[in-house]
């Protein structure tokens, strides 16, 4: 993308989704700031309208330029695969659906600001969510000279104000009633919140879900073999796939079995707890397969450290630190661990569960001759006597001291009679 300053940089780049909030924001920002608005839209696998339709609506609402990009491959390869290698699950369950898309969107917003001569970037986030932090910290990390604003947060744009503004300015907006949910989705998964879900006692209804079918009424079980090369899925059932194709196919197959539904009370970055629903069938199944392959291929201490690193990686990325030095360094460790994470995982997908039933890898550290209890066992069991003596020596010495000072572990009298 070429650099073009467009004179005095009197423009705003807007992260444009095509919905009511950001459509109204185009005219609202121009009216309130006097600056022309450049609308930027990314396809990260969210489905719905075509990019051409979204681009035309932006222009019809008054955008001076409308920049659209198909970022699905980039998102899958550069962002989803990093999350997969890190087995990223915030609070142990959430595969970071929104958290990993915001840095990518921010990168393209900054590129558009450079190309179209803007000094300000606008997004449509509220003041209570995580995404405002992710956008603005990411933008600052890439280009700290750019300003970031949010009409909804900074200019008190409530929905009734938006609808009235759209009618007064004859904007081509047909959406006038409040959706029961706030939804963000991409190829890695789908996030659903607000509405009646804000009462954590209310159970989700069928209309909450789109990526997954009801796991209570599944089709026949689906067996799948996923081949990984250095932590990345490269084939499914023997057919070569790109990262995007792997995610899309597992979304379809795991989604049909109701896999990947998540319902949690989540600790938000801004300090409040929120009730969140997620659907991430492909992500959940792929992470389960990847974790099991790591069980085979990572050395014990490396594996223990990586599990700690994975947890911190998920927390940092959730907390808007994608471009931080800390995540950059963790990425280097994670990438190094993937050198031997190659092989095949067989899974059965059925009734809401993805269960690993087979694994094989030329780089596996599992040794049948060491593990077997049958004849052919190559493990020297006699070596265990000395190992136990030395391994238990610190505890033995400490126990003797405790007995000396009357602090030994009490043993019930009947246990020794």
N, C-alpha and C positions, 0 to 999 in steps of 0.2 A: 504494500500500500504506500503510495507516494506521499511525501510531506507537502502540505499546502496550507499556508497560514491564512489565506483569505483576509488580507488587510488587518483589521484591528482585533481579530478573533472574537467578534461580537456575536457569538453563536453558543447555543446549548445543545449538547448531545443528550438525547433521551433514550433510555432503555425501554423500547416499545414492544408491548405484548399483543396489541390489537384490541384489548378489552376497553371497558368504559373508563377506568381510572387513567390509563396512559393516553387514550384518545382525547379525553378532555384536557389532559395536561398539556398537550401540544399548543392549543389555543390559549389556555390559561397562562402558561409560562410566557408566551409571546406578549400577551396583554399586560402581564404584571412586571415583566423585566425589560420589554422592548427588544428582546433578542430573537433572532430567527432560531427555529428548532430543527435539528437533524434527528430523525427517528432511526434507531438501530434495532433490528430484530434478528434473533438467532434461532435456528432450528436445532435443538438439542435432543430431538426425538420425542417431543411432547405431543405430536399428532395434531389433529384439528385442522384449521384452515391452512391453505397453501401460503407460502411466503409471498407470492405475487399478490394475493388478496390482502394480506396484512400490509404490504407495502403501499398498495393503492389506497387503503383506508387512511394510512398515515398522511399521504399527500392530500387526500380529500379533507382531512381535518386541519390542514394548514402547514404541514411540515415543508420546509424549503428543500430538503433532501430526505430520501428514505433509503437507507442502506440495509440490505438483507444478506444473510450468509447461511449456507447450509453447513453447520458445524458438527453434524452428527459423528462423522468419522473422527474428527479431532477430539471431540468429547470422549468417545469410546476409547481411543488409543492413548490419549495423553492424560486423561483424568480418571475415567472408570477403571482403567487397568492399574493405575497407581493405587486406587482404593482397593482393588482386588488383591494386589500383591501385599497390601497391608492388612488384609482381612478386616477392613474398616467397618466397625459396628459401634456407634456411639452408645454409651451406657449398656454395651453388650448385645444390643439388638438392632439399632437403626443404622442402615447402610449409607447414611450421608447423601440422600437423594439431592436435596437442594444445596447442601454445603459445598459439593464438588462442582456444581454448575456455575455458581456465582463468580469464582475466579476466572473461568473461561469467558463468561459474559463481560466481566470487567475488562479483561484484556482487549476484547474487540471494541468496547466502548472507548478505551483510551486510543486505540488505533484510529477509530473514526474521528475522535477529537483532533488528532494530529492531521488527518487527511482533510477534514472539512473546516478546519480553523475554528475550533471551539475552546473556550477557557473554562467551561463548566460542564459537568455531567449530572444528569438528573435521573433518578430512579423512582419507582412507585411504592416504596416500602413505608410502613407505619413506624412509629417510634417505639413500639413494644416488641418487635420481632428481632430475629437474628440477622436477617438478610441485609438490613440497613448497614450493619457493622461489616458484614462480609463484602458488600459492594464498596463501601468507602475506604476500608482498610486496604482492600486489594488495589483500588485506584491510586491511593497514596503510595502504595508499595511500588507501583509501576511508574507513576509520574506524579511526584509530590507537588508539582506546580498547579495541578488541576483542582478546581473546586468541585464539591459534590453537594447536591441539594435534593430534597424530596418534597414535591408539592403537597402530598397528603400529610406529611409530618410537619413541614415548615410553613405551609401556607393555609393550613386548616381546611383542606379539601375533604369535606365529608360527602357521603354518597348523595344526599339530597341536594347539596350545593352543586355537585357535578351534573346531576340530571337537569337541574334548572338552568345551569350554565349552557349545557349542550342544546337545550331547546331554544334558549335566547339567541344562540349563535348559529342555529340551524346546522349543527354538526351531524354527520351521517351515523348517528348512534341509535340503534334500535333496542339495545339492552337497557331496560329501565327498572326492572325489579331485582331486588337483592337475591343473589344466589344463596342457598342454605349453607354452603360451605365455602371456605377459601381453599383453593387447590393449586398446587404446583406440581408439575410432572415433567419427566424427561425419560429417556430410554433406560436409565438406571432405576427408576421407580416413580412413585406417586405419593404425595403428601396431602392429607385431608385434615382440615381443622375448622374451628369456629362453629357457629350455629348451635344446635342442640347438643353437639359434642362437647361444648364447654362445661356442661354438667358431667363430671367424671362417672356418675352413677348410670348415665344413659348408655345403653349398649348401641353399637353401630347398627344401622339398618342396611338392607341389601343395596339401596341406592348409593351408599357411600363408596362402593367398590366398582372399579372399572377394569383393572388389570387382572383381577383374579375371579374365578368362579367359586361357588360355594363348596368348601372342602367336605361338607357333610354329605354331598351327593356327587362323588367323583366318578369320572369314567374309569375304565380298566387301568391298572397300573402301567406306567410308562417307564421302560428301562432305557437308560441313555449312557453312552460312553463318551467322556470328554477327555480329549488329549490336550495336555499342556506342554508348552516349551518355555523354559525359564520363567515360569509363573503366569504365562499368558495362554489362554485357550486358543488352539490352532486348528482343531478338528472336532466335529461332533458326529458320532457314529460313523467314523471313517471319512466323512466329507470335510474338506478344508473349509475353514471359516475365517473371516476377519474378526477382530474384537467386536465390532458393531454387530455383525451377523451372529456371533455367539450369544451376545446379550439378547438380541431380538428373538432368536430361536428358543432360548431358555425362558424368556418372558412368556412366549406362547405355550410352551410345554409345561413349565412349572405353574404358570397362571391357570391353565386348564384344570390343574389338580388342587387349586386353592392354596398353593404354597406362597409364603412371603407376606401374609397379613400380620401387621404389628399394631398393637394398641397399648400405648404407654403414657404415663405421666413423666414428662421430660423436663430436665433442668435447662432452661434457656440461658444463653450467654448473658442476656441483660438482667438476669437475677431472679426471674419469676419462673414458676412451674407452669407448664401448659400441657393440656391433653392433646395427644397427637395420634392420628391414624396414618399408617403407611402401607403401601403395597409395593413390594420389590421382589417379585417371583424369580426373575433371572439373577438378580444380585444375590439373593439368599442362597439359591441353589449353587451358583458358581463359587461363592465364598466357602460353602460347606465342602465342595469338591476340592478346592484349593487348599483348605486347611488340612484335609486328610492327606493330600499329596505331600504337604510339608511334614506331616507326622512321619512319613516314610523317609524323607530326603534330607531333613535338617539334623545336624548333630545336636546332642542333648542340650548342652549349655547354650549353644547358638539359638536353639529353638526356645529355650526358657527366656533368654533375653529378648528375642523377637516378639514373643507374646506380650511382654511389657511394652516394647516399642510400639507394637500395633495399637495397644490401648491408648498410649499417649498421642500417637499419630491421629487417631480418630478424634480425640478430644481437642487437639490443636486445630485440626482442619474444621471441625464443628465451630470452634471459637475464632474463625476468620483469619487463621494464620497460614493459609496455603503458601503464600509467597515469603514467609518468614525465614530467617536463618535457621531456626530450630527445625522446621519441617524440611528444609533443604538438606540439612545434615542427616535427619532421620531417613530421608529418601535414599541417601547414599548407602546407609546400612541395609535398608530393606532390599535395595536393588542387588547388593552383593550377596544376600542370602538366597536369591533366586537362581543362582548359577546352576544348581543341580535340581531345581524343582521342575523336572520334566518327567512325563509319563502319562499313564491313563488311569482315570477313575471311572468306575461303573457305579451308577446310582439308580435307585428305583424311586420314581416320583409317584406319590399316591396319597390322596386324602389329606392334603395339607402338610405332608412331610417329604423331605428329600433325604433318603437314607443311602449311605455309601455301602455297597455290597462287594466291591472288588477294587483292588489297586495293583498296579504293576509299573515298575520303572527300572531302567537300566542303572540309574544313579541312586536307587534306594539303598538305605543303610540297614534295612531289614535283611538278616542273614538266616535262612531256613536252618542251616546246620548248627547255628548257635542257639536258635530259638526252640528247636524241636525237643520234645521229651522222649522221642522214640530212638531206636538204634540209628547210629549215624551222627549222634550228638557230638559236636566238636568242642563244646564248652568244657573247660577244665574245672569241674566242680570242686576239686580239692583246693583250688586257688582261693576259694571263698573263705576258708578258715582264717588265713592270714589277713585277707581283706577286712573281714569283720573285726578281727582283733585290733587292727590299726585304726579302722574307721571309728570304732567305738571307744578308743582310748581316751579322748577328752571327756566323754561322759562318764567313763569308769573312774578317772582320777577325781572329777568333780563330785561324784557320788561318794567316794571314800572320804573326801573332806566334809561333806554334809553329815555323814554318819559320825565323824569325829566330833562335830559340834552339836550333835543331837538333832540335826535337821533332815535326817534321812526320810525317804518316802515311807509313810506308815503302811504296813501290811496287816490286814485283819487277821486276828489270831487263828480263826477257823480256817483260813486259807493255807496255813502251814501245818495244821494238825492232820 
